[in-house]
Amino acid sequence: MSKNPVTRRQFLSYTLTGVGGFMAAGILMPMVRFAVDPVLQHRGAGEFHATSKKVADLTNEPTRVEFKYEQVDAWYKSDVTQTAWVYKDEKGEIIALSPVCKHLGCNVTWGENKQHPNQFYCPCHGGRYELNGKNVPGTPPSKPLDAYPTKVKDGFLYLGKPKENPFVK
């Protein structure tokens, strides 16, 4: 036996502290992982999605382009279909604009408004945008259309996630 035996009170104190520490760790570890895990996840640089549109077929007239990709939310996988209005500007650069109106989220169309045939038009509340996506003053939208980053691979157009429009100054 040792010269300093552990009393019952000390034994209970050590035991309860140890059990409490394990319980606290069991509660805190999932919370810490939940907070830190998104930061540690590897994300692809840009995450571009293929379209069926050949870059050689693009003109200076906006064309509606649909593209699909698989989206993963936790354990649920779903196919997402998105659209973009794509054309080449006077410099030959590819411009891809989101069809989502910045007023209330309706889809804009190109050239369907008889009074303004060379503008994007939102039929919900009469919102209009110029060819580069800039909102026309005096119409409901308060911001320009978002733009997709573009990339060309093997002659086909790839689109990223829509961002604030860099073509409007």
Residue, then its C-alpha position, 0 to 999 in steps of 0.5 A: m500500500s502507498k503512504n498516501p492512499v486515495t480517499r473516497r472523496q478524491f476517488l469520486s472527484y477524479t471519477l466524476t471529472g474524468v466522466g465529465g471530460f469525456m461527456a464534454a468531449g463527446i458533445l464538443m467534438p461534433m460541433v467543432r467538426f461541423a464548424v471546421d469541416p467546410v473549411l477543410q473540404h477540397r473544392g475544385a478551382g472554378e467548377f466549370h460545367a460542360t454545355s453542348k454548345k460549340v464555341a464556333d457556333l456562337t454569334n453576336e446574337p444571344t442564344r439560350v444555352e442549357f447545361k446540366y450537372e450533378q449536385v451533391d447536398a450531403w448524401y442527396k444527389s440531384d441533377v440540376t439544369q441551368t440556362a444562360w444567354v451566351y454570345k460573342d461581343e465585338k472583341g470576340e469574347i464570350i459573354a454568358l449571362s444569367p437569365v434570372c432577373k434581379h428584381l424578383g427572380c423571373n427569367v428574362t428573354w432576348g428579343e421578345n419585347k416588340q418595343h425593345p427588340n435588342q434588350f433582355y426583357c423580364p415579362c413579370h414586371g417589365g424589367r429590361y437589360e441591355l445586351n451586356g446585362k446592365n439594367v435599364p434605368g427606370t425599370p424595376p431591376s436595381k442591379p445588372l444580370d449576373a454573368y457566368p465565368t466561361k472556359v473553352k475546352d475541346g471547342f465546347l463552352y464550359l460555364g462556372k457559377p454565376k457571379e456579379n457582372p464584370f462587363v457592366k461599368 
